[in-house]
Amino acid sequence: MSATITSHGLWPAEASARYRELETLRMGELEEVFLRGVLPALDTFPGWVFRGTNTPGWAPLLGIKKFMKGFWREPDGRVSGYNLPAVQNSLYEPWKAKPNDQNPKRFGFYSVDNVDPEAIDNAYMHSVLLDYSQGGNPLWDPSRGLRDYVVQVDAANPDLFLGKAYYALGPARLATSFFLLERDRRGPEVRL
């Protein structure tokens, strides 16, 4: 397994065995893992880029099996993030941003916060919410309808997360899929 040196030490350049194991689970099994997950600390996200995998069987057909998510801290202390398209190689190969790692395309911006029990998007209180309607995306951008709930898979591992994506249609929320995130590399600490 190849690795890269970061300011926090040595990080594997490809997905961990636990990550690859979770990627093989069916929807019902992923739901069980998600419900057993724990609330992630918001401070673990800013300044990092995470490798991501959409778990549905249709994801490779759309060229979105692999993706990346980055996070930064806003000047007012809030956490925000963005998506990066990734080269669609195997889960045993490093994640590479498109068009390249030095100048990646950032899109699909979102706010990150603990779930508010009084808000409409309050399905999982043990998760953080990635809210694309609060990310400054253009009004015509379909990503504005996304709401992602994210849990830490194992309490002892602050680097591996499971997300459950929903799409907002007015007051309705439609569950669409699960996705995995794993800490991959350092990223910008502030919005570029």
N, CA and C atoms as a LAMMPS dump frame, in Angstrom:
ITEM: TIMESTEP
0
ITEM: NUMBER OF ATOMS
576
ITEM: BOX BOUNDS ff ff ff
-5.0000000000000000e+02 5.0000000000000000e+02
-5.0000000000000000e+02 5.0000000000000000e+02
-5.0000000000000000e+02 5.0000000000000000e+02
ITEM: ATOMS id mol type element x y z
1 1 1 N 0.844 -1.169 0
2 1 2 C 0 0 0
3 1 3 C 0.891 1.234 0
4 2 1 N 0.639 2.143 -0.93
5 2 2 C 1.415 3.373 -0.955
6 2 3 C 0.822 4.365 0.033
7 3 1 N 1.62 5.371 0.412
8 3 2 C 1.156 6.342 1.395
9 3 3 C 1.743 7.704 1.085
10 4 1 N 1.153 8.722 1.681
11 4 2 C 1.664 10.08 1.555
12 4 3 C 1.913 10.631 2.945
13 5 1 N 2.899 11.51 3.052
14 5 2 C 3.211 12.146 4.322
15 5 3 C 2.431 13.454 4.401
16 6 1 N 1.71 13.645 5.479
17 6 2 C 0.987 14.894 5.705
18 6 3 C 1.48 15.489 7.007
19 7 1 N 0.958 16.66 7.344
20 7 2 C 1.359 17.291 8.597
21 7 3 C 0.91 16.482 9.806
22 8 1 N -0.033 15.567 9.617
23 8 2 C -0.497 14.73 10.714
24 8 3 C 0.116 13.328 10.67
25 9 1 N 1.084 13.111 9.794
26 9 2 C 1.72 11.803 9.731
27 9 3 C 1.497 11.122 8.403
28 10 1 N 1.541 9.806 8.419
29 10 2 C 1.454 8.991 7.215
30 10 3 C 0.003 8.588 6.979
31 11 1 N -0.536 8.904 5.794
32 11 2 C -1.906 8.53 5.437
33 11 3 C -1.866 7.63 4.216
34 12 1 N -2.639 6.547 4.205
35 12 2 C -2.649 5.675 3.026
36 12 3 C -3.19 6.408 1.81
37 13 1 N -2.616 6.121 0.66
38 13 2 C -3.038 6.784 -0.574
39 13 3 C -4.283 6.141 -1.175
40 14 1 N -4.673 4.974 -0.683
41 14 2 C -5.893 4.347 -1.169
42 14 3 C -6.794 4.006 0.01
43 15 1 N -7.998 3.607 -0.281
44 15 2 C -8.988 3.339 0.751
45 15 3 C -8.549 2.214 1.675
46 16 1 N -8.93 2.34 2.949
47 16 2 C -8.622 1.318 3.944
48 16 3 C -9.454 0.054 3.694
49 17 1 N -9.051 -1.021 4.33
50 17 2 C -9.79 -2.283 4.213
51 17 3 C -11.21 -2.114 4.745
52 18 1 N -11.394 -1.39 5.839
53 18 2 C -12.735 -1.174 6.408
54 18 3 C -13.604 -0.382 5.432
55 19 1 N -13.027 0.61 4.778
56 19 2 C -13.732 1.411 3.771
57 19 3 C -14.215 0.497 2.637
58 20 1 N -13.308 -0.334 2.131
59 20 2 C -13.668 -1.229 1.019
60 20 3 C -14.716 -2.257 1.45
61 21 1 N -14.631 -2.687 2.706
62 21 2 C -15.632 -3.624 3.234
63 21 3 C -17.012 -2.971 3.251
64 22 1 N -17.097 -1.74 3.754
65 22 2 C -18.378 -1.039 3.808
66 22 3 C -18.95 -0.811 2.414
67 23 1 N -18.083 -0.606 1.436
68 23 2 C -18.533 -0.346 0.063
69 23 3 C -19.28 -1.545 -0.52
70 24 1 N -19.05 -2.744 0.006
71 24 2 C -19.692 -3.95 -0.523
72 24 3 C -21.049 -4.241 0.118
73 25 1 N -21.411 -3.495 1.174
74 25 2 C -22.655 -3.78 1.891
75 25 3 C -23.882 -3.329 1.101
76 26 1 N -24.983 -4.027 1.343
77 26 2 C -26.257 -3.663 0.729
78 26 3 C -26.913 -2.524 1.513
79 27 1 N -27.933 -1.925 0.932
80 27 2 C -28.61 -0.761 1.535
81 27 3 C -29.05 -1.02 2.977
82 28 1 N -29.691 -2.15 3.234
83 28 2 C -30.159 -2.461 4.584
84 28 3 C -29.015 -2.569 5.571
85 29 1 N -27.907 -3.155 5.132
86 29 2 C -26.727 -3.276 6
87 29 3 C -26.105 -1.906 6.258
88 30 1 N -26.056 -1.068 5.229
89 30 2 C -25.532 0.284 5.408
90 30 3 C -26.422 1.084 6.353
91 31 1 N -27.721 0.879 6.27
92 31 2 C -28.649 1.556 7.186
93 31 3 C -28.332 1.182 8.636
94 32 1 N -28.058 -0.096 8.895
95 32 2 C -27.703 -0.535 10.251
96 32 3 C -26.412 0.13 10.724
97 33 1 N -25.408 0.173 9.853
98 33 2 C -24.138 0.826 10.201
99 33 3 C -24.385 2.303 10.488
100 34 1 N -25.2 2.938 9.649
101 34 2 C -25.495 4.359 9.811
102 34 3 C -26.174 4.619 11.158
103 35 1 N -27.153 3.814 11.504
104 35 2 C -27.891 4.015 12.754
105 35 3 C -27.022 3.776 13.987
106 36 1 N -25.983 2.947 13.856
107 36 2 C -25.049 2.7 14.969
108 36 3 C -23.925 3.739 15.008
109 37 1 N -23.806 4.572 13.968
110 37 2 C -22.735 5.56 13.895
111 37 3 C -22.829 6.579 15.013
112 38 1 N -21.756 7.348 15.173
113 38 2 C -21.709 8.361 16.233
114 38 3 C -21.544 9.75 15.626
115 39 1 N -21.916 10.744 16.42
116 39 2 C -21.831 12.136 15.995
117 39 3 C -20.377 12.546 15.786
118 40 1 N -20.018 12.98 14.581
119 40 2 C -18.644 13.449 14.345
120 40 3 C -18.427 14.826 14.976
121 41 1 N -17.207 15.094 15.372
122 41 2 C -16.841 16.425 15.86
123 41 3 C -16.635 17.331 14.655
124 42 1 N -17.306 18.484 14.644
125 42 2 C -17.185 19.414 13.511
126 42 3 C -15.733 19.829 13.272
127 43 1 N -14.939 19.93 14.324
128 43 2 C -13.554 20.377 14.186
129 43 3 C -12.652 19.38 13.459
130 44 1 N -13.125 18.156 13.219
131 44 2 C -12.298 17.171 12.515
132 44 3 C -12.322 17.356 11.003
133 45 1 N -13.218 18.223 10.486
134 45 2 C -13.377 18.374 9.044
135 45 3 C -12.54 19.485 8.397
136 46 1 N -12.514 20.707 8.939
137 46 2 C -11.843 21.8 8.219
138 46 3 C -10.365 21.532 7.935
139 47 1 N -9.961 21.906 6.718
140 47 2 C -8.572 21.738 6.298
141 47 3 C -8.246 20.374 5.745
142 48 1 N -9.277 19.562 5.5
143 48 2 C -9.066 18.21 4.974
144 48 3 C -9.892 17.962 3.723
145 49 1 N -9.372 17.095 2.869
146 49 2 C -10.094 16.557 1.724
147 49 3 C -10.285 15.073 1.999
148 50 1 N -11.495 14.587 1.772
149 50 2 C -11.852 13.196 2.019
150 50 3 C -12.112 12.479 0.705
151 51 1 N -11.64 11.245 0.61
152 51 2 C -12.017 10.398 -0.53
153 51 3 C -13.459 9.98 -0.305
154 52 1 N -14.204 9.836 -1.391
155 52 2 C -15.595 9.446 -1.278
156 52 3 C -15.991 8.414 -2.31
157 53 1 N -16.975 7.603 -1.943
158 53 2 C -17.516 6.592 -2.843
159 53 3 C -19.021 6.561 -2.69
160 54 1 N -19.729 6.702 -3.796
161 54 2 C -21.17 6.49 -3.813
162 54 3 C -21.408 4.989 -3.901
163 55 1 N -22.264 4.447 -3.03
164 55 2 C -22.427 2.995 -2.94
165 55 3 C -23.421 2.377 -3.921
166 56 1 N -24.398 3.11 -4.487
167 56 2 C -25.361 2.452 -5.372
168 56 3 C -24.711 1.874 -6.635
169 57 1 N -25.314 0.803 -7.122
170 57 2 C -24.812 0.161 -8.326
171 57 3 C -24.863 1.045 -9.559
172 58 1 N -25.741 2.043 -9.57
173 58 2 C -25.846 2.93 -10.732
174 58 3 C -24.767 4.012 -10.772
175 59 1 N -24.054 4.224 -9.671
176 59 2 C -23.059 5.308 -9.616
177 59 3 C -21.97 5.183 -10.693
178 60 1 N -21.413 3.98 -10.954
179 60 2 C -20.396 3.889 -12.01
180 60 3 C -20.942 4.243 -13.397
181 61 1 N -22.211 3.926 -13.635
182 61 2 C -22.813 4.228 -14.936
183 61 3 C -22.872 5.732 -15.191
184 62 1 N -22.989 6.512 -14.124
185 62 2 C -23.036 7.971 -14.243
186 62 3 C -21.653 8.611 -14.075
187 63 1 N -20.642 7.785 -13.857
188 63 2 C -19.282 8.309 -13.686
189 63 3 C -19.079 9.032 -12.366
190 64 1 N -19.845 8.634 -11.329
191 64 2 C -19.738 9.303 -10.025
192 64 3 C -19.503 8.313 -8.884
193 65 1 N -18.928 7.163 -9.186
194 65 2 C -18.628 6.194 -8.127
195 65 3 C -17.649 6.812 -7.132
196 66 1 N -16.552 7.374 -7.637
197 66 2 C -15.554 8.016 -6.793
198 66 3 C -15.712 9.533 -6.879
199 67 1 N -15.543 10.204 -5.741
200 67 2 C -15.591 11.661 -5.679
201 67 3 C -14.748 12.083 -4.492
202 68 1 N -14.646 13.366 -4.262
203 68 2 C -13.911 13.894 -3.112
204 68 3 C -14.71 15.038 -2.509
205 69 1 N -14.565 15.221 -1.196
206 69 2 C -15.188 16.345 -0.495
207 69 3 C -14.115 17.058 0.315
208 70 1 N -14.12 18.381 0.239
209 70 2 C -13.208 19.194 1.028
210 70 3 C -13.981 20.063 1.993
211 71 1 N -13.309 20.472 3.08
212 71 2 C -13.946 21.269 4.128
213 71 3 C -13.008 22.389 4.56
214 72 1 N -13.578 23.543 4.906
215 72 2 C -12.805 24.657 5.446
216 72 3 C -13.633 25.357 6.516
217 73 1 N -12.983 26.273 7.234
218 73 2 C -13.665 27.072 8.246
219 73 3 C -13.863 28.486 7.719
220 74 1 N -15.081 28.981 7.827
221 74 2 C -15.415 30.35 7.424
222 74 3 C -14.818 31.331 8.437
223 75 1 N -14.626 32.607 8.053
224 75 2 C -14.096 33.602 8.999
225 75 3 C -14.914 33.721 10.293
226 76 1 N -16.225 33.434 10.208
227 76 2 C -17.067 33.53 11.41
228 76 3 C -17.071 32.24 12.24
229 77 1 N -16.252 31.254 11.835
230 77 2 C -16.126 30.013 12.593
231 77 3 C -16.955 28.852 12.081
232 78 1 N -17.932 29.129 11.213
233 78 2 C -18.747 28.038 10.667
234 78 3 C -17.899 27.131 9.77
235 79 1 N -18.341 25.886 9.59
236 79 2 C -17.676 24.939 8.703
237 79 3 C -18.47 24.853 7.403
238 80 1 N -17.756 24.862 6.286
239 80 2 C -18.364 24.729 4.962
240 80 3 C -17.561 23.725 4.15
241 81 1 N -18.099 23.355 2.989
242 81 2 C -17.387 22.39 2.171
243 81 3 C -17.779 22.442 0.71
244 82 1 N -17.163 21.559 -0.055
245 82 2 C -17.324 21.51 -1.502
246 82 3 C -17.055 20.093 -1.984
247 83 1 N -17.447 19.83 -3.212
248 83 2 C -17.195 18.553 -3.867
249 83 3 C -16.125 18.725 -4.932
250 84 1 N -15.432 17.635 -5.214
251 84 2 C -14.456 17.575 -6.3
252 84 3 C -14.741 16.33 -7.128
253 85 1 N -14.804 16.443 -8.46
254 85 2 C -14.92 15.231 -9.267
255 85 3 C -13.602 14.471 -9.197
256 86 1 N -13.689 13.139 -9.295
257 86 2 C -12.493 12.301 -9.193
258 86 3 C -12.369 11.381 -10.398
259 87 1 N -11.133 11.022 -10.704
260 87 2 C -10.856 10.015 -11.724
261 87 3 C -11.518 8.717 -11.271
262 88 1 N -12.173 8.021 -12.192
263 88 2 C -12.925 6.811 -11.859
264 88 3 C -12.066 5.555 -11.982
265 89 1 N -11 5.496 -11.188
266 89 2 C -10.175 4.285 -11.162
267 89 3 C -10.67 3.369 -10.051
268 90 1 N -9.924 2.317 -9.718
269 90 2 C -10.407 1.341 -8.737
270 90 3 C -10.256 1.865 -7.314
271 91 1 N -10.946 1.212 -6.383
272 91 2 C -10.86 1.576 -4.973
273 91 3 C -9.49 1.233 -4.391
274 92 1 N -8.686 0.489 -5.124
275 92 2 C -7.335 0.147 -4.684
276 92 3 C -6.299 1.149 -5.182
277 93 1 N -6.757 2.168 -5.899
278 93 2 C -5.864 3.197 -6.423
279 93 3 C -6.16 4.529 -5.741
280 94 1 N -5.169 5.422 -5.699
281 94 2 C -5.386 6.726 -5.064
282 94 3 C -6.49 7.532 -5.741
283 95 1 N -7.15 8.367 -4.95
284 95 2 C -8.142 9.302 -5.478
285 95 3 C -7.391 10.469 -6.106
286 96 1 N -7.779 10.817 -7.333
287 96 2 C -7.162 11.928 -8.063
288 96 3 C -8.261 12.878 -8.497
289 97 1 N -8.117 14.146 -8.152
290 97 2 C -9.123 15.148 -8.516
291 97 3 C -9.053 15.47 -10.008
292 98 1 N -10.193 15.887 -10.549
293 98 2 C -10.255 16.347 -11.934
294 98 3 C -10.36 17.868 -11.939
295 99 1 N -9.811 18.572 -12.894
296 99 2 C -8.981 18.041 -13.969
297 99 3 C -7.617 17.55 -13.49
298 100 1 N -7.13 18.047 -12.329
299 100 2 C -5.902 17.515 -11.736
300 100 3 C -5.861 17.931 -10.273
301 101 1 N -4.958 17.314 -9.52
302 101 2 C -4.869 17.581 -8.079
303 101 3 C -4.404 18.999 -7.766
304 102 1 N -3.656 19.614 -8.658
305 102 2 C -3.145 20.965 -8.411
306 102 3 C -4.195 22.042 -8.658
307 103 1 N -5.14 21.774 -9.566
308 103 2 C -6.163 22.753 -9.91
309 103 3 C -7.515 22.053 -10.039
310 104 1 N -8.056 21.535 -8.92
311 104 2 C -9.305 20.774 -9.011
312 104 3 C -10.517 21.669 -9.226
313 105 1 N -11.539 21.085 -9.813
314 105 2 C -12.808 21.792 -10.005
315 105 3 C -13.611 21.656 -8.711
316 106 1 N -13.933 22.777 -8.086
317 106 2 C -14.755 22.769 -6.876
318 106 3 C -16.183 23.143 -7.258
319 107 1 N -17.148 22.379 -6.746
320 107 2 C -18.557 22.628 -7.06
321 107 3 C -19.413 22.058 -5.931
322 108 1 N -20.71 22.254 -6
323 108 2 C -21.615 21.669 -5.015
324 108 3 C -21.234 22.048 -3.597
325 109 1 N -21.293 23.337 -3.27
326 109 2 C -20.877 23.844 -1.964
327 109 3 C -21.988 23.626 -0.927
328 110 1 N -21.61 23.483 0.336
329 110 2 C -22.579 23.205 1.399
330 110 3 C -22.095 23.748 2.737
331 111 1 N -23.048 23.972 3.639
332 111 2 C -22.722 24.294 5.02
333 111 3 C -22.659 22.981 5.801
334 112 1 N -21.925 22.985 6.909
335 112 2 C -21.79 21.795 7.744
336 112 3 C -22.107 22.205 9.177
337 113 1 N -23.045 21.484 9.801
338 113 2 C -23.389 21.82 11.176
339 113 3 C -24.05 20.622 11.833
340 114 1 N -24.14 20.681 13.159
341 114 2 C -24.91 19.675 13.883
342 114 3 C -26.367 19.832 13.479
343 115 1 N -27.107 18.745 13.535
344 115 2 C -28.515 18.764 13.144
345 115 3 C -29.306 19.562 14.174
346 116 1 N -30.134 20.464 13.665
347 116 2 C -31 21.298 14.506
348 116 3 C -32.328 20.566 14.696
349 117 1 N -32.692 20.217 15.943
350 117 2 C -33.94 19.476 16.15
351 117 3 C -35.19 20.241 15.737
352 118 1 N -35.094 21.577 15.61
353 118 2 C -36.247 22.398 15.236
354 118 3 C -36.361 22.607 13.72
355 119 1 N -35.351 22.203 12.96
356 119 2 C -35.343 22.412 11.51
357 119 3 C -36.08 21.282 10.796
358 120 1 N -36.428 21.522 9.538
359 120 2 C -37.091 20.48 8.748
360 120 3 C -36.144 19.308 8.484
361 121 1 N -34.853 19.587 8.358
362 121 2 C -33.855 18.539 8.112
363 121 3 C -33.278 18.087 9.451
364 122 1 N -34.054 17.251 10.152
365 122 2 C -33.651 16.807 11.483
366 122 3 C -33.832 15.303 11.674
367 123 1 N -33.635 14.543 10.622
368 123 2 C -33.914 13.112 10.668
369 123 3 C -32.957 12.326 11.564
370 124 1 N -31.711 12.75 11.685
371 124 2 C -30.717 11.968 12.423
372 124 3 C -29.925 12.891 13.341
373 125 1 N -30.289 12.913 14.6
374 125 2 C -29.65 13.815 15.555
375 125 3 C -28.216 13.395 15.886
376 126 1 N -27.83 12.18 15.553
377 126 2 C -26.465 11.699 15.829
378 126 3 C -25.521 11.936 14.64
379 127 1 N -25.906 12.865 13.767
380 127 2 C -25.115 13.142 12.565
381 127 3 C -24.851 14.632 12.431
382 128 1 N -23.959 14.97 11.488
383 128 2 C -23.837 16.356 11.042
384 128 3 C -24.559 16.445 9.703
385 129 1 N -25.027 17.657 9.391
386 129 2 C -25.781 17.872 8.162
387 129 3 C -24.966 18.704 7.194
388 130 1 N -24.823 18.199 5.962
389 130 2 C -24.234 18.953 4.861
390 130 3 C -25.42 19.49 4.069
391 131 1 N -25.648 20.802 4.155
392 131 2 C -26.833 21.429 3.566
393 131 3 C -26.428 22.264 2.356
394 132 1 N -26.726 21.761 1.184
395 132 2 C -26.347 22.413 -0.071
396 132 3 C -27.187 23.653 -0.355
397 133 1 N -28.329 23.796 0.307
398 133 2 C -29.135 25.006 0.116
399 133 3 C -28.481 26.197 0.807
400 134 1 N -27.524 25.944 1.695
401 134 2 C -26.839 26.994 2.441
402 134 3 C -25.394 27.186 1.962
403 135 1 N -25.039 26.624 0.81
404 135 2 C -23.66 26.676 0.338
405 135 3 C -23.355 27.77 -0.665
406 136 1 N -24.341 28.598 -1.006
407 136 2 C -24.104 29.659 -1.973
408 136 3 C -24.137 29.194 -3.418
409 137 1 N -24.713 28.025 -3.674
410 137 2 C -24.835 27.534 -5.049
411 137 3 C -25.882 28.357 -5.799
412 138 1 N -25.718 28.519 -7.127
413 138 2 C -26.701 29.291 -7.906
414 138 3 C -28.107 28.7 -7.77
415 139 1 N -29.112 29.531 -7.9
416 139 2 C -30.504 29.09 -7.757
417 139 3 C -30.859 27.956 -8.713
418 140 1 N -30.276 27.946 -9.908
419 140 2 C -30.598 26.93 -10.915
420 140 3 C -29.781 25.643 -10.729
421 141 1 N -28.874 25.618 -9.759
422 141 2 C -28.016 24.454 -9.534
423 141 3 C -28.814 23.367 -8.805
424 142 1 N -28.98 22.181 -9.423
425 142 2 C -29.758 21.122 -8.777
426 142 3 C -29.138 20.62 -7.468
427 143 1 N -27.862 20.881 -7.238
428 143 2 C -27.25 20.425 -5.985
429 143 3 C -27.87 21.123 -4.772
430 144 1 N -28.535 22.264 -4.971
431 144 2 C -29.16 22.978 -3.847
432 144 3 C -30.18 22.116 -3.102
433 145 1 N -30.702 21.091 -3.756
434 145 2 C -31.684 20.213 -3.114
435 145 3 C -31.077 19.126 -2.245
436 146 1 N -29.772 18.953 -2.286
437 146 2 C -29.132 17.884 -1.513
438 146 3 C -29.044 18.207 -0.029
439 147 1 N -29.276 17.181 0.785
440 147 2 C -29.078 17.236 2.23
441 147 3 C -28.398 15.929 2.605
442 148 1 N -27.181 16.002 3.085
443 148 2 C -26.422 14.803 3.448
444 148 3 C -26.253 14.735 4.959
445 149 1 N -26.662 13.621 5.548
446 149 2 C -26.405 13.351 6.954
447 149 3 C -25.148 12.489 7.023
448 150 1 N -24.215 12.822 7.898
449 150 2 C -22.935 12.107 7.977
450 150 3 C -22.667 11.693 9.415
451 151 1 N -22.33 10.407 9.595
452 151 2 C -21.954 9.878 10.911
453 151 3 C -20.544 9.31 10.853
454 152 1 N -19.891 9.293 11.996
455 152 2 C -18.608 8.605 12.138
456 152 3 C -18.94 7.131 12.322
457 153 1 N -18.361 6.271 11.508
458 153 2 C -18.728 4.855 11.506
459 153 3 C -18.375 4.184 12.83
460 154 1 N -17.15 4.338 13.279
461 154 2 C -16.675 3.707 14.509
462 154 3 C -16.19 4.792 15.462
463 155 1 N -16.597 4.721 16.723
464 155 2 C -16.231 5.75 17.702
465 155 3 C -14.714 5.92 17.814
466 156 1 N -13.961 4.854 17.604
467 156 2 C -12.504 4.913 17.764
468 156 3 C -11.77 5.38 16.507
469 157 1 N -12.483 5.576 15.398
470 157 2 C -11.834 5.96 14.143
471 157 3 C -12.411 7.283 13.635
472 158 1 N -11.714 8.415 13.887
473 158 2 C -12.227 9.72 13.458
474 158 3 C -11.951 10.039 11.984
475 159 1 N -11.577 9.043 11.193
476 159 2 C -11.231 9.262 9.787
477 159 3 C -12.201 8.623 8.804
478 160 1 N -13.18 7.859 9.282
479 160 2 C -14.081 7.104 8.408
480 160 3 C -15.527 7.481 8.715
481 161 1 N -16.276 7.852 7.655
482 161 2 C -17.639 8.341 7.813
483 161 3 C -18.567 7.673 6.804
484 162 1 N -19.84 7.601 7.179
485 162 2 C -20.889 7.113 6.293
486 162 3 C -21.922 8.213 6.165
487 163 1 N -22.305 8.51 4.933
488 163 2 C -23.301 9.535 4.681
489 163 3 C -24.562 8.953 4.078
490 164 1 N -25.667 9.604 4.367
491 164 2 C -26.949 9.236 3.779
492 164 3 C -27.496 10.482 3.102
493 165 1 N -27.675 10.395 1.793
494 165 2 C -28.091 11.544 0.995
495 165 3 C -29.61 11.578 0.826
496 166 1 N -30.139 12.782 0.935
497 166 2 C -31.55 13.051 0.689
498 166 3 C -31.637 14.175 -0.337
499 167 1 N -32.785 14.23 -1.017
500 167 2 C -33.039 15.34 -1.924
501 167 3 C -34.319 16.027 -1.471
502 168 1 N -34.243 17.349 -1.313
503 168 2 C -35.384 18.138 -0.858
504 168 3 C -36.225 18.582 -2.048
505 169 1 N -37.499 18.275 -1.99
506 169 2 C -38.481 18.745 -2.972
507 169 3 C -39.571 19.446 -2.169
508 170 1 N -39.443 20.773 -2.037
509 170 2 C -40.345 21.5 -1.146
510 170 3 C -40.155 20.961 0.264
511 171 1 N -41.234 20.622 0.957
512 171 2 C -41.09 20.083 2.309
513 171 3 C -40.769 18.585 2.338
514 172 1 N -40.88 17.9 1.185
515 172 2 C -40.598 16.458 1.124
516 172 3 C -39.097 16.206 1.075
517 173 1 N -38.662 15.083 1.655
518 173 2 C -37.263 14.66 1.634
519 173 3 C -37.219 13.221 1.133
520 174 1 N -36.511 13.017 0.007
521 174 2 C -36.414 11.693 -0.599
522 174 3 C -35.025 11.126 -0.367
523 175 1 N -34.938 9.969 0.292
524 175 2 C -33.641 9.311 0.489
525 175 3 C -33.151 8.817 -0.864
526 176 1 N -31.891 9.117 -1.196
527 176 2 C -31.378 8.73 -2.517
528 176 3 C -30.301 7.655 -2.446
529 177 1 N -29.352 7.756 -1.497
530 177 2 C -28.245 6.8 -1.495
531 177 3 C -27.383 6.972 -0.252
532 178 1 N -26.459 6.04 -0.098
533 178 2 C -25.412 6.14 0.916
534 178 3 C -24.094 6.454 0.22
535 179 1 N -23.16 7.049 0.976
536 179 2 C -21.816 7.275 0.462
537 179 3 C -20.821 7.162 1.61
538 180 1 N -19.592 6.865 1.258
539 180 2 C -18.505 6.734 2.233
540 180 3 C -17.56 7.911 2.108
541 181 1 N -16.97 8.306 3.22
542 181 2 C -15.923 9.324 3.24
543 181 3 C -14.793 8.825 4.133
544 182 1 N -13.56 9.076 3.688
545 182 2 C -12.388 8.736 4.492
546 182 3 C -11.34 9.819 4.296
547 183 1 N -10.737 10.241 5.4
548 183 2 C -9.719 11.297 5.343
549 183 3 C -8.63 10.898 4.339
550 184 1 N -8.289 11.836 3.439
551 184 2 C -7.348 11.516 2.368
552 184 3 C -6.114 12.412 2.371
553 185 1 N -6.291 13.732 2.465
554 185 2 C -5.152 14.652 2.363
555 185 3 C -5.517 16.011 2.929
556 186 1 N -4.49 16.8 3.192
557 186 2 C -4.719 18.174 3.641
558 186 3 C -5.346 18.976 2.504
559 187 1 N -6.193 19.919 2.866
560 187 2 C -6.835 20.801 1.902
561 187 3 C -6.799 22.223 2.408
562 188 1 N -7.419 23.14 1.68
563 188 2 C -7.428 24.54 2.111
564 188 3 C -8.111 24.711 3.472
565 189 1 N -7.55 25.564 4.3
566 189 2 C -8.143 25.854 5.602
567 189 3 C -9.275 26.865 5.485
568 190 1 N -9.246 27.691 4.417
569 190 2 C -10.261 28.716 4.195
570 190 3 C -10.769 28.607 2.756
571 191 1 N -11.906 29.246 2.482
572 191 2 C -12.492 29.197 1.137
573 191 3 C -11.562 29.863 0.132
574 192 1 N -11.375 29.213 -1.006
575 192 2 C -10.539 29.768 -2.074
576 192 3 C -11.355 30.649 -2.985
